[in-house]
Amino acid sequence: MARSQNIVLGFLGSSLDGGSTEARWSRWRPTVGLCQQKDFPVARLELLVDPRWNALAERVVKDIAEVSPKTKVVCHEMSFRDPWDFQEMYSKLYDFVSAYKFDVEKADYFVHLSTGTHVAQICWFLLTEANYAPARLVQTAPRGEPDGKGSAAGRHTIIDLDLSKYDRLATRFAKEQEQTLDFLKSGMATKNKRFNQLVEQIELVALRSKAPILITGPTGAGKSLLASRIYDLRKQRAGLSGRFVEVNCATLRGDQAMSALFGHKRGAFTGAQSDRAGLLKEADGGLVFLDEIGELGLDEQAMLLRALEEKTFLPLGSDKPVKSDFQLIAGTNRDLRASVSEKRFREDLLARINLWTFTLPGLAERREDIAVNVDFELKRFAKAHRREVRFNKEALDLFLKFARSPEAQWSANFRDLNAAVTRMATLAPKGRITEACVEAEIERLKEGWHRPGETGGVQAPLLDEVLTPKQRTSLDPFDAVQLNYVLGICRESTTLSDAGRKLFAVSRAKKAKTNDADRLKKYLARFDLDWAKVRSR
């Protein structure tokens, strides 16, 4: 395997790199000396130059060409009002490394610390350790008495940064990581231990691995939002340069699926009137998020596997492979292992995308985080509608009490919460969400979560005909089953007494006095029902 080339980033030393006479060869110059290290060949030097020192830069470039012809020097102009101003220096270096296209698979990167102000060196240190610049530090220094061009090279040292030696910096970098985790969580704090551990793992994988990521979890748990956040993080910190492309595989069928993902040539099928690149090609150099990947057909799965492994695929109607170097995040609410057993999902594709699998908890599993998510949704509403809305204290307490209770199903997870906050904020009088707004929304949510014939997770179809939605949601599952059975007996009986005799046939024998009609009447009254109401439906 070919040895990786060394690429160095560093400042031109306006003082130490100076000299225009032949005498300059008799003293150590850090930038020129860096390129004279026999056991550290520099393939490319990215030289940051203040425009005031362009003449010096030209001389240094010529000197490097003389002592190290294989070194390519690329000069980048970077002017400073005050090179000792930390904020200006950090900002400009941050912008530079953010825009620089690092290719860590083909080269080893180093930052030269021996030139530039002390402020510049500190900023290089911070940017490198935080991995904004995926590089190591190299330091050069003079060595011995110079004697000709070769001995003026000095020496170099690769610096191993052990954070345990730098307590203050360790604190600084811990803060950087905390900001990254907060970014992945969309700026929301969380008390959920499982979710925090999950995001910490995702942060490490997002920055250190290009392998596919599989995000599982229920609908509305935030898979799409997390995928876009991972893309933003990789773009900022890992040199990702292409687009973020998102597609819901559940919307793709047949030729449409093939065409959407892999593209097509004109005339490949009816309606294909022009060439189409396809979403995987559009994601070249970037990231594609395939949501609901379990809905893809087997043919599309086979082509996707090839695209992942070989970075090539054939568009519909073409015999010429297309290249696309994309990174993949897949999302699903299905158990893909079960889908493999049912022959609905390819086992080899699952093995390929299952290296990093993260399962997002639903909102019902993160009830302790509902308050901060409510605040987040209010801020999102304000940004979208340019209108600030707030809860009054009593209304917020009422909503949170309901939202954290088992009564709140949150079946659509954060989509339910977003919809609830949006409705209350829209209807809030004078920008204040009141108790009346909350009470109305609670009833609306309960009604939306209710399924016909179901109460407390129990199938009880007759209850829908005689009870209000509020009455249904207040029933225990035991009462739901019992009442549904009683209603069935009442429907097939001609009188209250006839229904009572059928229902109490066994217990009647144990009573001295029997009044089956009265017992049934009292039972129905517990649910605000009477014989006429039951029979009239």
Secondary structure, 3 states (H helix, E strand, C coil): CCCCEEEEEEECCCCCCCCCCHHHHHCCCHHHHHCCCCCCCCCEEEEEECHHHHHHHHHHHHHHHHHCCCCEEEEEECCCCCCCCHHHHHHHHHHHHHHCCCCCCCEEEEEECCCCCHHHHHHHHHHHHCCCCCCEEEEEECCCCCCCCCHHHCEEEEECCCHHHCHHHHHHHHHHHHHHHHHHCCCCCCCCHHHHHHHHHHHHHHHHCCCCEEEECCCCCCHHHHHHHHHHHHHHHCCCCCCEEEEEHHHCCHHHHHHHHHCECCCCCCCCCCCECCHHHHCCCCEEEEECHHHCCHHHHHHHHHHHHHCEECCECCCCCEECCCEEEEEECCCHHHHHHCCCCCHHHHHHHCCEEEECCCHHHCHHHHHHHHHHHHHHHHHHHCCCCEECHHHHHHHHHHHCCCCCCCCCCHHHHHHHHHHHHHHCHHHEECHHHHHHHHHHHHHHHCCCCEECCEECCCHHHHCCHHHHHCCCHHHHHHHHHHHHHHHCCCCHHHHHHHHCCCHHHHCCCCCHHHHHHHHHHCCCCCHHHHHHC
